Every structure is written in C-alpha cells, then in structure tokens.
C-alpha cells in the first residue's frame, strides 16, 4: 500500500490534451468516488468550440457536456494555441504551469505518451515522488511499424518504464502491446475503454417503441438494416461495405445506412446501390436510436486502435461485423456469439458474412442480445476497479 492517510482521499491529477466527448462521462464517474480527489488538466480547449472536423468535413459542436461535473483547469499554452480543426502533435499542445502544482497531488494519470509535454510532466512527477499512471490506445494494429521503428519503440519504452508505476490497459491488445515491449505483467492494470453504457442503454430503450416510426421517416421498408457510423474517410473503408452489399442478390440486399460524413460521401452516393443511404453526421444523442434500429453494425476500418463506436453499437442489441484490424475485436466481438470478424479489405468475405448473418433472423437477434449482455459488463465499474488497483487503494 502507498500509505495514504486513512481518512484522506487520494489526490489524483489527470493530464490530457483536450476535452474528449467519450471520456467526459468516465471522468465524472471517477470524480464522484469519495476516496479519489480528481483534478483534470487540459492542454487545450479547442474541442469545446464549434469547429470544422477535417474527417467529417463539416462544422461539429458536441451535444454532450465535455467539462461538467469535475474539477478542471486549462493550462496556458507555450506553443501557438490549437485552433478548432487542428490536430494535436508531439509538440502541441505544449503547456506550462503544471509542474508547480504537482506538489499538491499524490498521483499523476497521463493520457497518451506521444506528447512532449506529457513525457516532461511524467518526469517531473516522478522526481517529486508521485505515483505515475499511463494510459494510451496503442496496439499491434493501431499503426504500421517497421522493424526499425519497433526497435526504436523498445528503447523508448525502456526509458518510459522508469517513469511509470502502472499502465492502464484499455483492452487485451493494448496489454499485449506493452508486454511486447518488455513491460512487466505486474505493472499492467485493466482499465478498459468503455462508453457511458447507462446513457446509451437508456436512449436506446427510449427509442425502441418508436423504431418503426424512425424506419418510416427514413423511407425504409422491412428489409434488414446494416449500419456504419463514423467518418467517411479512406482509413475506415466505408466503400467496402457498399461493395459487399452490391455483391448480394438484389432481393436479399439489406438497407446499408451510413451515419457520418466526409470525403467519400459523394463516392458512396454515386455507387448506384439502391439500398445504400447516407444520413450525414449524427450527434451522440441521436445515435442510440440508430443502433436500436440496426440489425448489424459494420466497421470495416483498415486500422482502429480501439473503435469506441463498437461499444456504442452493442448497447443497441446490435450484432457486430468488423475487420480484423479493430483493436476492440478480441474483447468485444466474439465469433458467432456477439458478431464476426473478417480479413480487412476482403469484400467477398464481408459479403459472405453479411449473407450468413441475414440468412437466419432468429440467430441474428440472439447475437444482438448477446452483444448487449457482453457490453453491459465492459463498463465504468471495471474502470474504477482497475484504477483503484493502479493507485493501490
């Protein structure tokens, strides 16, 4: 044990580049724990303002609160402040003013190791005697890595590991990634990537009685519905789904709905597949009704470190088909139980998997039910348990 005073909460500083919509509910949950005194330090506020997202290709303002319900501060930026629509980099945001405040905390939790300021702060925290926790999305499928880059990463982790007391693993692939670079098992704690299940369940359940009205409003008949949700960009390979649907016999094609926007929208719409519909960008509070409406959710991406949209879809009792390059697949997509995987880019395999799923509606409904049951266990309770293990409280 770390020897925190019995009656005193652990004072935990959390450092992250900017407010992130899927993190905010988890942070609120941590902040509500009576024995954890959490303060969040953001490097930038760009995500709190309306901005044109380069992936969606349109202005985005999140419809969920990003900073409510927990103590937080926005750190002054040393580099030019990030503007809405700009991406974070290794050097940006670079901040000041946190080192002096670390003396007031028992532990530092950092999200993301590929930031200069984050590495600097981890060193400062270690020198001040704080317990350092690190959480990152990296997996074997999150990026292409040459042998030279793999060797460099091993050297990098040899240094970083001297600063980190515990790694907060988002899933089994993330855990295996750390192990592959020599991190000891006893330093790995599972703090799984989860969404706000309670909110998604409630919205899906509220939408369920009106699902036929939603179907009618979208101009859809009673054929099955396959859903894609995300940016319509090359990395997510939405055209693979279009082409897979096109390979099915016309009288067996499901509706293929694309809840998203981006550079490939025109190509999808011009493909001439009569059961394909692009719905455009959908806000967080509108998505649960679509997940409830869909029979199958498809994520064909060529790489996803995790794929939070898989969690979201499963709350709507939706079977999942995803490529084998999705980080969450080993944990969430159990073949024949909650869904199926196929080799990325193999359109014929995707079409065959769709046809197999659609051939037995009763079995498909059972897979959707099992999907919801599994995701109900992949939740913030597990996050709190793993965080407590990492903090040794």
C-alpha positions in Angstrom: 0.0 0.0 0.0 1.1 3.6 -0.6 0.3 4.7 2.9 -2.3 7.4 2.1 -3.9 8.7 5.3 -7.0 6.5 6.0 -9.4 9.4 6.2 -8.0 11.4 3.2 -8.8 10.8 -0.4 -6.1 10.2 -2.9 -5.3 13.4 -4.7 -5.1 12.5 -8.4 -4.1 14.8 -11.3 -5.2 13.8 -14.7 -3.4 15.2 -17.8 -5.0 15.0 -21.3 -4.6 17.1 -24.4 -8.2 18.4 -24.6 -11.8 17.6 -23.6 -12.9 14.4 -25.3 -16.6 13.6 -25.6 -16.3 9.9 -24.9 -14.0 10.5 -21.9 -16.1 13.1 -20.1 -18.7 10.6 -18.5 -15.9 8.4 -17.3 -14.1 11.3 -15.7 -17.3 12.4 -14.0 -17.6 8.8 -12.6 -14.0 8.9 -11.2 -14.6 12.3 -9.7 -17.7 11.0 -7.9 -15.6 8.4 -6.0 -15.4 9.6 -2.3 -11.8 8.5 -1.9 -10.4 10.0 -5.1 -9.9 13.7 -5.3 -9.6 14.3 -9.0 -8.4 17.4 -10.9 -8.2 17.3 -14.7 -5.6 19.4 -16.5 -6.4 20.0 -20.2 -3.7 21.2 -22.6 -6.2 22.9 -24.9 -9.9 23.9 -25.1 -10.2 23.7 -28.9 -12.7 20.8 -28.8 -15.1 22.9 -26.7 -15.7 25.3 -29.5 -17.5 24.8 -32.8 -15.1 23.6 -35.4 -14.8 22.1 -38.8 -13.7 18.5 -38.3 -11.4 17.5 -41.2 -12.6 13.9 -41.2 -16.3 14.8 -41.2 -15.7 17.8 -43.5 -18.3 19.9 -41.6 -18.8 22.0 -38.6 -19.1 20.0 -35.4 -20.3 21.0 -31.9 -20.8 18.1 -29.5 -24.2 17.8 -27.9 -22.9 16.3 -24.7 -21.1 18.2 -21.9 -17.4 17.9 -22.1 -16.2 19.6 -18.8 -19.2 19.4 -16.4 -19.1 17.5 -13.2 -15.4 17.5 -12.3 -12.7 19.9 -11.2 -10.6 21.0 -14.2 -8.2 23.6 -15.5 -7.0 24.7 -18.9 -3.2 25.0 -18.8 -1.6 28.0 -20.5 -0.1 27.1 -23.9 3.5 27.8 -24.7 3.2 26.9 -28.4 0.6 28.7 -30.5 -2.8 27.6 -29.2 -4.5 24.9 -31.1 -7.4 26.1 -33.2 -10.6 24.2 -33.9 -10.0 21.7 -36.6 -6.2 21.4 -36.0 -4.8 18.1 -34.9 -2.6 17.6 -31.8 1.0 16.7 -32.4 4.0 15.6 -30.4 4.8 19.2 -29.8 1.3 20.7 -29.5 -0.2 21.5 -27.2 2.8 22.3 -25.1 1.9 23.9 -21.8 3.3 25.5 -18.6 2.2 25.8 -15.0 1.6 22.2 -14.1 5.0 21.3 -12.5 4.4 23.8 -9.6 1.0 22.2 -8.9 2.2 18.6 -8.7 3.3 19.0 -5.1 -0.4 19.1 -4.2 -1.1 15.6 -5.6 -0.3 12.0 -4.7 -0.5 10.6 -8.2 -0.5 11.7 -11.8 -2.5 10.0 -14.5 -1.4 10.8 -18.1 -3.4 10.0 -21.2 -1.1 9.5 -24.2 2.7 9.0 -24.1 3.4 10.5 -27.5 3.4 14.2 -26.3 6.5 16.1 -25.3 4.7 17.9 -22.5 3.2 14.6 -21.2 6.7 13.0 -21.0 8.1 16.1 -19.4 5.3 16.1 -16.8 5.8 12.4 -16.0 9.5 13.0 -15.3 8.6 16.0 -13.1 6.0 13.9 -11.2 8.4 11.1 -10.7 11.1 13.4 -9.3 8.5 14.8 -6.8 7.6 11.3 -5.6 4.2 11.0 -7.2 2.8 7.7 -8.4 2.6 7.8 -12.2 -0.1 6.1 -14.2 -0.1 6.0 -18.0 -3.0 5.2 -20.4 -2.7 5.1 -24.2 -4.5 3.5 -27.1 -1.6 1.9 -28.9 -2.0 -1.7 -30.1 -0.4 -4.0 -32.7 -3.0 -2.8 -35.2 -3.1 0.9 -34.4 -0.2 1.9 -36.8 2.2 0.4 -39.3 5.6 -0.2 -37.6 8.8 -1.2 -39.5 11.4 -3.3 -37.8 13.5 -0.2 -37.2 10.5 1.6 -35.6 9.9 -1.4 -33.5 13.4 -1.4 -32.2 13.3 2.3 -31.5 10.0 1.9 -29.7 11.6 -0.8 -27.5 14.3 1.6 -26.5 11.7 4.3 -25.9 9.7 2.1 -23.5 12.9 1.1 -21.7 13.2 4.8 -20.7 9.5 5.5 -20.2 9.1 2.4 -18.0 11.4 4.0 -15.4 8.8 6.8 -15.0 5.6 4.7 -14.9 4.3 2.8 -11.9 1.3 1.4 -13.6 0.0 1.1 -17.2 -3.8 1.4 -17.5 -4.7 -1.1 -20.3 -7.7 -0.4 -22.5 -8.1 -4.0 -23.6 -6.2 -7.2 -24.3 -4.5 -6.0 -27.4 -3.2 -2.9 -25.6 -2.0 -5.2 -22.7 -0.2 -7.4 -25.3 1.4 -4.3 -26.9 3.0 -3.3 -23.6 4.1 -6.9 -22.9 5.7 -7.0 -26.3 7.9 -4.1 -25.4 9.1 -5.7 -22.2 6.7 -4.2 -19.6 6.3 -6.5 -16.6 2.8 -8.0 -16.1 2.6 -6.7 -12.5 2.6 -3.1 -13.9 -0.4 -3.7 -16.2 -3.9 -2.9 -14.8 -7.1 -3.3 -16.9 -8.9 0.0 -17.2 -11.0 -0.9 -20.3 -12.2 1.5 -22.9 -15.8 1.9 -22.1 -18.6 4.2 -23.1 -21.4 5.6 -20.9 -23.4 2.4 -21.0 -26.2 3.7 -18.8 -26.9 6.7 -21.0 -26.7 4.6 -24.3 -28.9 1.9 -22.8 -31.5 4.5 -21.6 -31.6 6.2 -25.0 -31.8 3.0 -27.0 -34.6 1.7 -24.7 -36.5 5.0 -25.0 -36.2 4.9 -28.8 -37.3 1.3 -29.2 -41.0 1.8 -29.1 -40.6 4.3 -32.0 -38.3 2.3 -34.1 -40.9 1.7 -36.8 -41.7 5.3 -37.0 -38.0 6.0 -37.4 -37.8 3.4 -40.1 -40.7 5.1 -41.9 -39.2 8.5 -41.5 -36.1 7.3 -43.3 -38.1 5.8 -46.1 -37.1 2.2 -45.4 -39.2 -0.9 -45.9 -39.0 -4.0 -43.7 -35.7 -5.5 -45.1 -32.9 -5.8 -42.5 -30.7 -2.8 -41.7 -26.9 -2.7 -41.6 -25.3 0.4 -40.1 -22.0 2.1 -40.4 -21.2 5.1 -38.1 -18.2 7.3 -38.4 -16.1 9.5 -40.7 -16.5 8.6 -44.4 -12.7 8.6 -45.0 -10.4 6.1 -46.7 -9.0 4.6 -43.4 -12.4 3.5 -42.4 -13.1 1.8 -45.8 -16.8 2.5 -46.0 -16.8 1.6 -49.7 -16.0 -2.0 -48.7 -19.5 -2.2 -47.1 -21.1 -0.6 -50.2 -19.4 -3.1 -52.5 -20.2 -6.0 -50.2 -23.9 -5.1 -50.2 -23.8 -4.8 -54.0 -22.5 -8.4 -54.2 -25.6 -9.7 -52.6 -28.6 -10.7 -54.8 -30.9 -7.6 -55.2 -33.8 -9.3 -53.4 -31.5 -10.1 -50.4 -29.8 -6.8 -50.0 -30.2 -5.1 -46.6 -30.5 -1.4 -46.1 -27.0 0.0 -45.6 -27.1 3.2 -43.6 -24.1 5.4 -43.2 -24.3 7.7 -40.2 -21.5 10.1 -41.0 -20.0 12.5 -43.4 -16.6 13.0 -45.1 -14.6 13.0 -48.3 -16.1 9.7 -49.6 -19.7 10.7 -49.3 -20.1 11.5 -52.9 -18.4 8.3 -54.0 -20.8 6.2 -51.8 -23.8 8.0 -53.1 -22.6 7.7 -56.7 -22.1 3.9 -56.4 -25.6 3.3 -57.5 -26.5 0.7 -54.9 -30.3 1.1 -54.4 -30.3 0.2 -50.7 -27.5 2.5 -49.6 -28.4 5.7 -47.7 -26.0 8.3 -46.3 -27.6 10.0 -43.3 -24.9 12.6 -42.6 -23.2 13.4 -39.4 -25.2 12.3 -36.3 -24.8 13.7 -32.8 -24.2 11.4 -29.8 -27.8 11.7 -28.6 -29.2 10.6 -32.0 -27.0 7.6 -32.4 -28.7 5.2 -29.9 -32.0 5.2 -31.9 -30.0 4.1 -35.0 -28.2 1.4 -33.1 -31.5 0.1 -31.8 -32.9 0.2 -35.4 -30.0 -1.7 -36.9 -29.7 -5.5 -37.1 -26.0 -5.4 -37.8 -23.3 -2.9 -37.2 -20.2 -3.0 -39.6 -16.8 -1.4 -39.0 -14.5 -2.2 -42.0 -11.6 0.1 -41.0 -8.1 -0.7 -42.0 -7.0 0.2 -38.5 -8.6 1.3 -35.3 -6.6 1.4 -32.0 -9.9 0.6 -30.3 -13.1 1.6 -32.0 -15.4 3.1 -29.4 -18.3 3.0 -31.9 -18.3 -0.8 -31.4 -19.1 -0.3 -27.7 -21.8 2.2 -28.6 -23.5 -0.1 -31.2 -23.5 -3.1 -28.9 -25.7 -1.1 -26.4 -28.4 -1.2 -29.0 -28.5 -5.0 -29.1 -26.7 -5.0 -32.5 -24.6 -7.8 -33.9 -21.2 -6.6 -35.0 -19.1 -7.4 -38.1 -15.7 -5.8 -38.1 -12.4 -6.2 -39.8 -9.5 -8.0 -38.1 -7.7 -4.6 -37.7 -10.1 -3.3 -35.0 -8.4 -3.1 -31.5 -11.6 -3.9 -29.6 -12.4 -7.1 -31.6 -10.7 -9.7 -29.4 -12.5 -8.4 -26.3 -15.9 -7.5 -27.7 -16.6 -9.3 -31.0 -16.8 -13.0 -30.1 -17.2 -15.0 -33.3 -20.7 -16.5 -33.5 -21.7 -15.0 -30.2 -21.7 -11.2 -30.4 -20.6 -10.9 -34.0 -17.9 -11.8 -36.6 -14.5 -10.6 -37.9 -13.1 -10.9 -41.4 -9.8 -10.0 -43.1 -9.6 -6.3 -43.7 -10.2 -5.3 -47.3 -11.7 -8.7 -48.3 -15.0 -7.5 -49.7 -16.1 -11.0 -50.7 -15.5 -12.2 -47.1 -17.6 -9.3 -45.8 -20.4 -10.0 -48.3 -20.4 -13.7 -47.3 -20.5 -12.8 -43.6 -23.4 -10.4 -44.2 -25.3 -13.1 -46.2 -24.7 -15.7 -43.4 -26.0 -13.3 -40.7 -29.0 -12.3 -42.7 -30.0 -15.8 -43.6 -31.2 -16.6 -40.1 -33.1 -13.7 -38.4 -33.7 -15.6 -35.2 -30.0 -16.4 -34.8 -29.1 -12.8 -35.7 -31.5 -11.5 -33.0 -29.8 -13.8 -30.5 -26.4 -12.4 -31.4 -27.6 -8.9 -30.9 -29.0 -9.8 -27.5 -25.6 -11.4 -26.5 -23.9 -8.3 -27.8 -25.8 -6.1 -25.3 -25.2 -8.5 -22.5 -21.4 -8.5 -23.0 -21.1 -4.8 -23.3 -23.0 -4.4 -20.1 -20.0 -5.9 -18.3 -17.5 -3.7 -20.1 -18.2 -0.6 -18.1 -17.1 2.2 -15.8 -17.2 -0.2 -12.8 -14.4 -2.1 -14.4 -12.5 1.2 -14.9 -12.9 2.2 -11.3 -11.7 -1.2 -10.2 -8.6 -1.1 -12.4 -7.8 2.5 -11.4 -8.0 1.5 -7.7 -5.6 -1.3 -8.4 -3.2 1.1 -10.1 -3.5 3.6 -7.2 -3.3 0.8 -4.6 -6.4 2.0 -2.7 
